[in-house]
Amino acid sequence: MSHLQKLNQKILNESQLIIELEACKVAGKKVVFTNGCFDILHKGHVSYLAAAADCGDVLVLALNSDDSVKLQGKGEDRPINKFDARSTIIAGLGFVDYVIEFDADTPLDMITRLKPDVLVKGGDYNPAEEDKNSKQYIVGREVVLANNGEVKTIDLVDGFSTTGLINKLKK
């Protein structure tokens, strides 16, 4: 099997992913879930995802669909890279086990169906925040905690952001 075929096998639909994760859990593996746009991959993204992978045995990245990125209020010109490009680049990272697209405003429904053992977000979130209207609230935390899972945050790398890169390129 070619490297490209192996990479493409990491990008799954939900029914495929559920089957894969059931096998992982039967094997006693800890499933980690995170999500985001990951529009222009940079050091901050890679550092974050590497640290997320260290929180368990299997890392699932739910990647916002192109329409979902637009719902995030990141600008009319976003995403710069379409889902196909973003998912291929992310799947190329050795520590990312699975990539799945989600089209909703939040990944709550997907988290509910996948039941990860660990839910991870960046350090700008707060795992203890219970106010769903707070910008620090982590969507899906109640689902993961109700299933005896963990909710964690990872410090962000200062000086790296997609918006910052875009603004720098525009200058």
Secondary structure as GFF3:
##gff-version 3
##sequence-region A 1 171
A	DSSP	alpha_helix	3	8	.	.	.	ID=ss1
A	DSSP	beta_strand	11	12	.	.	.	ID=ss2
A	DSSP	alpha_helix	14	26	.	.	.	ID=ss3
A	DSSP	beta_strand	31	36	.	.	.	ID=ss4
A	DSSP	alpha_helix	43	53	.	.	.	ID=ss5
A	DSSP	beta_strand	58	64	.	.	.	ID=ss6
A	DSSP	alpha_helix	66	71	.	.	.	ID=ss7
A	DSSP	alpha_helix	83	91	.	.	.	ID=ss8
A	DSSP	beta_strand	98	102	.	.	.	ID=ss9
A	DSSP	alpha_helix	108	114	.	.	.	ID=ss10
A	DSSP	beta_strand	118	122	.	.	.	ID=ss11
A	DSSP	alpha_helix	141	146	.	.	.	ID=ss12
A	DSSP	beta_strand	150	154	.	.	.	ID=ss13
A	DSSP	alpha_helix	162	170	.	.	.	ID=ss14
###
